Amino acid sequence: MTSDKVSQLQLTQQNLHSVAAQKQQLESQLAELSSALKEIYTAKESFKIIGQIMVSADKNVLQKELEQKKEIVAIRLKNFTKQEELLTKTIEGLQQEVLKGSNKHE
């Protein structure tokens, strides 16, 4: 039974690592979007990159798009944060179970 718990613990730790990496990417995206929004407020002209070209874009439309993207990223980040917290609690519980199991065999 202890080996099952150890395997479950390792798998949960891998999941936590994956969630943490994705969360970090979302945090980076959120920072980029915030920076872009800050710049667009003071910009006289705005441009949008589509594929490999940059085209002129309506400032208000672009601002709305960025705000929507930021909102979506913020929601996803919140979900990943909750998932990370749950996985951390699960890991702590599994670690306790593994330690109890190994103490019984001593």
C-alpha positions as CSV (number, residue, x, y, z in Angstrom):
1,M,0.0,0.0,0.0
2,T,2.9,2.4,0.8
3,S,4.3,2.0,-2.8
4,D,0.9,2.9,-4.2
5,K,0.9,6.1,-2.0
6,V,4.5,6.9,-3.1
7,S,3.5,6.5,-6.8
8,Q,0.4,8.6,-6.2
9,L,2.6,11.2,-4.4
10,Q,5.1,11.3,-7.3
11,L,2.3,11.7,-9.9
12,T,0.7,14.5,-7.9
13,Q,4.1,16.3,-7.6
14,Q,4.5,16.0,-11.4
15,N,1.0,17.5,-11.8
16,L,1.9,20.3,-9.4
17,H,5.0,21.1,-11.4
18,S,3.0,21.2,-14.6
19,V,0.4,23.5,-13.1
20,A,3.0,25.8,-11.6
21,A,4.7,26.1,-15.1
22,Q,1.4,26.9,-16.7
23,K,0.6,29.4,-14.0
24,Q,3.9,31.1,-14.5
25,Q,3.1,31.5,-18.2
26,L,-0.2,33.0,-17.4
27,E,1.4,35.4,-15.0
28,S,3.8,36.5,-17.7
29,Q,0.9,36.9,-20.2
30,L,-1.0,39.0,-17.7
31,A,2.0,41.3,-17.1
32,E,2.4,41.7,-20.9
33,L,-1.3,42.5,-21.3
34,S,-1.2,45.0,-18.5
35,S,1.9,46.7,-20.0
36,A,0.2,46.8,-23.4
37,L,-2.9,48.4,-22.0
38,K,-0.8,51.0,-20.1
39,E,0.9,51.9,-23.4
40,I,-2.2,52.1,-25.5
41,Y,-3.8,54.7,-23.2
42,T,-1.1,57.2,-24.1
43,A,-0.4,56.1,-27.7
44,K,-1.5,58.3,-30.5
45,E,-1.6,55.4,-33.0
46,S,-2.1,51.8,-32.4
47,F,-1.1,48.7,-34.4
48,K,-2.0,45.1,-34.2
49,I,0.2,42.1,-35.3
50,I,-1.7,39.7,-37.5
51,G,0.4,36.7,-38.5
52,Q,3.7,38.2,-39.6
53,I,2.4,41.7,-40.5
54,M,1.6,44.8,-38.4
55,V,-1.5,46.7,-39.4
56,S,-3.0,49.9,-38.1
57,A,-5.9,49.3,-35.6
58,D,-8.6,51.4,-34.0
59,K,-7.3,52.3,-30.6
60,N,-10.7,51.7,-28.8
61,V,-11.2,48.3,-30.5
62,L,-7.7,47.2,-29.7
63,Q,-8.1,48.4,-26.1
64,K,-11.3,46.3,-25.7
65,E,-9.6,43.2,-27.1
66,L,-6.7,43.6,-24.7
67,E,-9.0,44.1,-21.8
68,Q,-11.0,41.0,-22.7
69,K,-7.8,38.9,-23.1
70,K,-6.6,40.2,-19.8
71,E,-9.9,39.2,-18.1
72,I,-9.7,35.7,-19.6
73,V,-6.1,35.3,-18.5
74,A,-6.9,36.5,-15.0
75,I,-9.7,33.9,-14.7
76,R,-7.5,31.1,-15.9
77,L,-4.7,32.3,-13.5
78,K,-7.2,32.2,-10.7
79,N,-8.2,28.6,-11.6
80,F,-4.6,27.5,-11.8
81,T,-3.9,29.0,-8.4
82,K,-6.8,27.1,-6.9
83,Q,-5.6,23.9,-8.6
84,E,-2.1,24.5,-7.3
85,E,-3.4,24.9,-3.8
86,L,-5.4,21.7,-4.0
87,L,-2.5,19.7,-5.3
88,T,-0.2,21.1,-2.6
89,K,-2.7,20.0,0.1
90,T,-3.0,16.6,-1.6
91,I,0.8,16.2,-1.6
92,E,1.0,17.2,2.1
93,G,-1.7,14.6,2.9
94,L,0.1,11.9,0.9
95,Q,3.4,12.7,2.4
96,Q,1.9,12.2,5.9
97,E,0.4,8.9,4.8
98,V,3.7,7.7,3.3
99,L,5.6,8.7,6.5
100,K,3.0,6.9,8.7
101,G,3.2,3.8,6.5
102,S,7.0,3.7,6.6
103,N,7.0,4.2,10.4
104,K,4.8,1.1,10.8
105,H,7.3,-1.0,8.9
106,E,10.2,0.0,11.0
